Amino acid sequence: MIATLKFTTLLLAVVVCRATQDYGYKDVEEPTLGDSQYGSLWPLPQKVQMSTVAFKLSGVSFQIVDAKESSSGASCSLLQNAYRRYDEYIFPISRMQGQNKKKAFASDVSELQVWITSADSECDNYPSVTSDESYELSVDSPVAVLKAPKVWGALRGLETFSQLVYEDEYGAKSINRTEIQDFPRFTHRGLLLDSSRHFLPIKVILANLEAMAWNKFNVFHWHIVDDPSFPYMSRTFPQLSQQGAYHPYTHVYTPSDVKMIIEFARLRGIRVVSEFDTPGHTQSWGKGQKDLLTPCYSGASPSGSFGPVNPILNTTYDFMAMFFKEVSTVFPDAYIHLGGDEVDFSCWKSNPDIQKFMAQQGFGTDYSKLESFYIQRLLDIVTTTNKGYMIWQEVIDNGVKLKSNTVVHVWMGNKFEEELQKVTEAGFTTILSAPWYLDYISYGQDWQKYYKVEPLSFNGTDAQKKLVVGGEACLWGEYVDATNLTPRLWPRASAVGERLWSDKDVKDTNDAYSRLIQHRCRMVQRGIPAEPLFTGYCAHEYKGV
Amino acid sequence: MFATLKFAALLLAVVVCWATQDYDYNDAEIDEEPTLGDSPYGSLWPLPQKVQISTVVFKLSGASFHIFDAKASSSGASCRLLQNAYRRYDEYIFTSSRKQGQNKSKKALASDMSELQVWITSADSECDSYPSVTSDESYKLSVDSPVAVLKAPKVWGALRGLETFSQLVYKDEYGAKSINRTDIHDFPRFAHRGLLLDTSRHFLPIKVILANLEAMAWNKFNVFHWHIVDDPSFPYLSRTFPQLSQHGAYHPYTHVYTPSDVKMIIEFARLRGIRVVPEFDTPGHTQSWGKGQKDLLTPCYSGASPSGSFGPVNPMLNTTYDFMSMFFKEVNTVFPDAYVHLGGDEVDFSCWKSNPDIQKFMEQQGFGMDYSKLESFYIQRLLDIVTTTNKGYMIWQEVFDNGVKLKSDTVVHVWMGNKVEEELQKVTEAGFTTILSAPWYLDYISYGQDWQKFYRAEPLSFKGTDAQKKLVIGGEACLWGEYVDATNLTPRLWPRASAVGERLWSDRDVRDLNDAYSRLAKHRCRMVQRGIPAEPLFTGYCAHEYKGV
C-alpha cells in the first residue's frame, strides 16, 4: 500500500481534543490523533495508491454510469439503485437540478464508469459465501473507472469511491487521483441482531443493513426467535407468532416484511442467514405449538413449566420437517443457522418419559447424547431441504456428526483459539464471534479491543487457517431495542468490519482512529446515529434526538 | 402510603421476560435481577410521598375531558406557564385519540372524570417567576368523579401534579382512558434535583437539550446544571467577549449557543419548573478560553522559555480579574438563576510551577511551594467578584477541601467517588449546604442493570446530626461528555437518570427494587411513547416501540 500524500481538507471535518478530565476513575488508553494518509477510508482497501492531484466533481455534470463494455446494463436494478444511493451520499444537498448538460472542466471527474467484467454479472442473484467481492477502482480525469467481475464487487467499490470524495477548502467536492485494488480478507463478515429479546422494528433493521453496507459487512445473521418471543410469522404454523410474539401483529415479522428485508439486503450485497435455535432457547415456541417442548416434572407430576424441545416424540420431527421446509423457501440463503447452544438438561432429567427413552437408547445418564440424538435428526431433516447449516460450537463440542460443509460458530469467550484449532483440525469451516460480543459494554474506547483481535492467531496449518471463513459481531438483545441499538452498534461494529475486510497487517490503532472518527461522522451525516469515539465533533451533528 | 388495589390494565403494557441467556462470559458483573410483578402504584415515577388508590375506576372522555383553572385559583388564563402545561399534558394523555370539534355537545357520563381543576392556593402563584431552590413544589391531587382537583400553593407544585395526574391515566382492556379514584399528597424529599450535561466535550444541539429538559420534567428533576464550557470547546457566545466562542468553539456559528438559544433554553426550562444553573469552571478546565482571550491562561515553560502551551487561568495578573468581573457580570444577567457554578475542580499545578513569574509571585505572597494557596488566592478573588453580582455560587468539592473561604450560602458539590460519606460529613460540619453527585456519574457505563446501583444510593447515610443532614439539599446525575453526543446521549441518560430522580424526590423508605423495577419499566415505555428514546431495562417490550432509528 502506498499513499503519497494527505488529503487537503476532509469532507468531514473532525477535531478531537486531547484535553481530558480524570475523574479519579480508571484510565483509558487513547490513541494519538493525526490525519491518516488514507483519509476517511473504512475499512481500508487492500491496495491504495493516492496522488496529490485533486479533481473536482461537479454537482451539475457528474454521473455514475454503466461502462459500455459492462455485462450489466440499465436493466440491473441492483446497480441502478446503488447509483442513486451513492449519488445522494456524494451530493447530499448540493446537487443542482435540471442543468445536467453543462460541459465539464478539464480538471473534473465527470463520470464514474462501472464495468462488470465477467459475462454473468449476478445482478439478479443472491449473494453467497463464494460471491466475488473484488474490484479495481481507478480515479482519473475526466473519467473514473470501477471494474469488478460481479455486481458484488461494484457495490463495495461504489462505497469506496464515495469515501474518497471530500470537500476542499471552498466546499467543492473533490477527489484525488487514486488507484485501488481491493478484495475481502474473509468471505463471511457478519452481524448478529436479536429480534426476540426485544422486537426490532423493520425500520431499525433496514437502517442497520444500510450501515452494514457502508462497513462492507455481507452477512446479516438474524437471530429471529428465542425464549422471550417468537416474532417470525410462519405461514405453516401461524400460531407460533400468534401466541409466542410479544404482540400478535404489532410485534411480528410478516412474510412480506421478511421478503423486504431480504431484498433490501440483497441490493447491498448482504446475505440474510436466519437462525432458528433449537432444542434450547425455545420457550416462546411452546406457546403456540402444543407438545413441542418437554414438560418438566416436579417429583412425580408435571410442574407446569417446560424445557427444551421434546426429542423423544415423532411429532417433534414432523413439526421440524414442515417448519424448516418453510424456512428453506422463505430464506433464499444457502445456509440456515440451527443454533444448538446452551441446552439445559435439568428439565429432561426430571421427566420420567425422557428417562425411559434414555434407558431404551442406551444413553445411560449422558444427556448430551440425547442432545446429539435430537440434533442429528434435525440436521438430517435440514439436509433434505438442500440447505447448509451453521451451528454454535457446542454441537461439535458434543461430538454430533456434521456434514462437511457445516459452519461452526465459535462464541465462547474462554479459549477461543483452542476451539478454532480443534474445529479446523476436524476439517470444518468456522466463523468467530467470541471476541466480538458487542452487547457487553464498558466505559471508554472499547472499539480498540475489537480492533486488535486477530482471528488467525491460533496454532494451525495454513489449510486450517483457510477454514476460518470470517466472523460476526453479535449484539444480543437483552439491553437494546429501537431506542439505543443503532448508536450502541456503530461505530463499534466498524472495528470488526475492518478486521474482517482489510489486510492482516492493517493494525495501526492511531491510523485507524483517525479514519474511524471521520467514518463515524460520515455515518452520522448519512443519517445513522453512530456514537462518538471520544471528545470532538462532526461538522454535521446528528439531527435526531 | 398504601394502595388498596392494583390497576386493572396499564396504559403502557410492559412484559418482561425472565428467561436469560448466560453467555459464559468472564467478567461482566451483572446486577442481581429484581423479580417482576405489577406494582400497586402502577406506573408512578417517582413515587409520590403519599398515595391512596382505590379500585373505583372512572373514564376520561377524549371528547369532553378538560384541564382548567379552578375558579378559586390565584392563577388564571393569563398564566401561560400553566396554559402551556395544560396543552402538553392533554397531548400526553390523549396521544392520538382526541376527537375534534365535539367538545360542547356530548354530555359526560356519570362515571366520567370530566375535568381536572388546577387550583393555585397562595396569593402569588409565581407564574412569571423563575423557579429557585426554595420554590414550593408540593401539591395535593384528588381524583374523583366528575371532577379531579389539583391543589398547589404555587405553579411549581401544579406542574409536578400534572405530571403525576398524567401518570395515573391508563387504558382499560377496551382501550378506554381510565383513572382510579386516587388521593395524593406530594412534595420532594430534596429541593435540588439536578442533571449535569456537558456541552463542551461534545456540542449538544438545542433540540437535544430541549428534549432532555422535557424528560427531566417527567422525572421531576428541577435543575439543569449546564456544564457549558470546558477545555475542549467554548460554545457559549458571550456578548462581551464574542471572540471566546469565535475561537474557542468547535465551529464559530454551527457549534455555539447564541444569546437567543440560551434564552430559549432558560424559558423552556422555566415553563417546566426547571432551573438552569450554568457552570463556568475556572481556573482549570479552561484551555478553550485561552483561544479567544489573550494572556488569560498561564504560559507554561519548558526550562527557561515558554513551551507554547498553556495551563490554568493566570492568577497573578490584574487583567485576569478585570476580565472575570466583566465576564461574570454578563453571565449574571444572561442566567437568571440565583446561583452560578464556578467549578474549581482539578487544577493542575505543573504549568504554574514551570512559570518563573508565577514562582516569583508565590514568593512575594509568601505561599512557599504550596500551590493550593495560589489556587485559593485566585478562587477567593473570583468569589469576591461573583459576590458583587449578587449571585450565590456552587463549587466542586476541591475548593472547600483546599480551605478557600466561602460565603455561608455556598453550595459545595461532592463528586469524588472515594470517601463520599466522610466528605459530606465534613462539609456539613462546616455548615455548608451541599449536593451529591459522586454515586451518579452516568457517563460510566457497564453491562447490565446499573440503574439499581444508582437507585440504592442513600444521600443521608453519612454520620451527622439532623442539622447536618438538612444541609444536604439534593444531588445531581452527571453525564460527562467524552463519549456522548446527539447520537447516543438521550438513550444513555434515560431511564438511568430516572433512578436518581426517584431517589431525590421520593421518601427515604421507597427502596423496594422489585416495585421500582415494575414501575420503571412502564415509566420508560411512557417516555418512549412520548418520543424520548429511553433505553430498555431488560428483555421485554413496549406496546408502542420507539419510532426513530
Boltz contact constraints between the chains, C-beta under 6 A:
constraints:
  - contact:
      token1: [A, 17]
      token2: [B, 232]
      max_distance: 6.0
  - contact:
      token1: [A, 19]
      token2: [B, 231]
      max_distance: 6.0
  - contact:
      token1: [A, 19]
      token2: [B, 232]
      max_distance: 6.0
  - contact:
      token1: [A, 19]
      token2: [B, 287]
      max_distance: 6.0
  - contact:
      token1: [A, 24]
      token2: [B, 416]
      max_distance: 6.0
  - contact:
      token1: [A, 24]
      token2: [B, 417]
      max_distance: 6.0
  - contact:
      token1: [A, 197]
      token2: [B, 539]
      max_distance: 6.0
  - contact:
      token1: [A, 199]
      token2: [B, 541]
      max_distance: 6.0
  - contact:
      token1: [A, 201]
      token2: [B, 545]
      max_distance: 6.0
  - contact:
      token1: [A, 204]
      token2: [B, 549]
      max_distance: 6.0
  - contact:
      token1: [A, 207]
      token2: [B, 549]
      max_distance: 6.0
  - contact:
      token1: [A, 227]
      token2: [B, 19]
      max_distance: 6.0
  - contact:
      token1: [A, 228]
      token2: [B, 17]
      max_distance: 6.0
  - contact:
      token1: [A, 228]
      token2: [B, 19]
      max_distance: 6.0
  - contact:
      token1: [A, 228]
      token2: [B, 539]
      max_distance: 6.0
  - contact:
      token1: [A, 246]
      token2: [B, 541]
      max_distance: 6.0
  - contact:
      token1: [A, 283]
      token2: [B, 19]
      max_distance: 6.0
  - contact:
      token1: [A, 412]
      token2: [B, 24]
      max_distance: 6.0
  - contact:
      token1: [A, 413]
      token2: [B, 25]
      max_distance: 6.0
  - contact:
      token1: [A, 413]
      token2: [B, 26]
      max_distance: 6.0
  - contact:
      token1: [A, 440]
      token2: [B, 28]
      max_distance: 6.0
  - contact:
      token1: [A, 440]
      token2: [B, 447]
      max_distance: 6.0
  - contact:
      token1: [A, 441]
      token2: [B, 445]
      max_distance: 6.0
  - contact:
      token1: [A, 441]
      token2: [B, 447]
      max_distance: 6.0
  - contact:
      token1: [A, 443]
      token2: [B, 444]
      max_distance: 6.0
  - contact:
      token1: [A, 443]
      token2: [B, 445]
      max_distance: 6.0
  - contact:
      token1: [A, 478]
      token2: [B, 539]
      max_distance: 6.0
  - contact:
      token1: [A, 481]
      token2: [B, 536]
      max_distance: 6.0
  - contact:
      token1: [A, 482]
      token2: [B, 545]
      max_distance: 6.0
  - contact:
      token1: [A, 482]
      token2: [B, 546]
      max_distance: 6.0
  - contact:
      token1: [A, 483]
      token2: [B, 491]
      max_distance: 6.0
  - contact:
      token1: [A, 483]
      token2: [B, 533]
      max_distance: 6.0
  - contact:
      token1: [A, 483]
      token2: [B, 535]
      max_distance: 6.0
  - contact:
      token1: [A, 483]
      token2: [B, 546]
      max_distance: 6.0
  - contact:
      token1: [A, 484]
      token2: [B, 491]
      max_distance: 6.0
  - contact:
      token1: [A, 484]
      token2: [B, 535]
      max_distance: 6.0
  - contact:
      token1: [A, 486]
      token2: [B, 549]
      max_distance: 6.0
  - contact:
      token1: [A, 487]
      token2: [B, 487]
      max_distance: 6.0
  - contact:
      token1: [A, 487]
      token2: [B, 488]
      max_distance: 6.0
  - contact:
      token1: [A, 529]
      token2: [B, 487]
      max_distance: 6.0
  - contact:
      token1: [A, 531]
      token2: [B, 487]
      max_distance: 6.0
  - contact:
      token1: [A, 531]
      token2: [B, 488]
      max_distance: 6.0
  - contact:
      token1: [A, 532]
      token2: [B, 485]
      max_distance: 6.0
  - contact:
      token1: [A, 535]
      token2: [B, 201]
      max_distance: 6.0
  - contact:
      token1: [A, 535]
      token2: [B, 232]
      max_distance: 6.0
  - contact:
      token1: [A, 535]
      token2: [B, 482]
      max_distance: 6.0
  - contact:
      token1: [A, 537]
      token2: [B, 203]
      max_distance: 6.0
  - contact:
      token1: [A, 537]
      token2: [B, 250]
      max_distance: 6.0
  - contact:
      token1: [A, 541]
      token2: [B, 205]
      max_distance: 6.0
  - contact:
      token1: [A, 541]
      token2: [B, 486]
      max_distance: 6.0
  - contact:
      token1: [A, 542]
      token2: [B, 486]
      max_distance: 6.0
  - contact:
      token1: [A, 542]
      token2: [B, 487]
      max_distance: 6.0
  - contact:
      token1: [A, 544]
      token2: [B, 548]
      max_distance: 6.0
  - contact:
      token1: [A, 545]
      token2: [B, 208]
      max_distance: 6.0
  - contact:
      token1: [A, 545]
      token2: [B, 211]
      max_distance: 6.0
  - contact:
      token1: [A, 545]
      token2: [B, 490]
      max_distance: 6.0
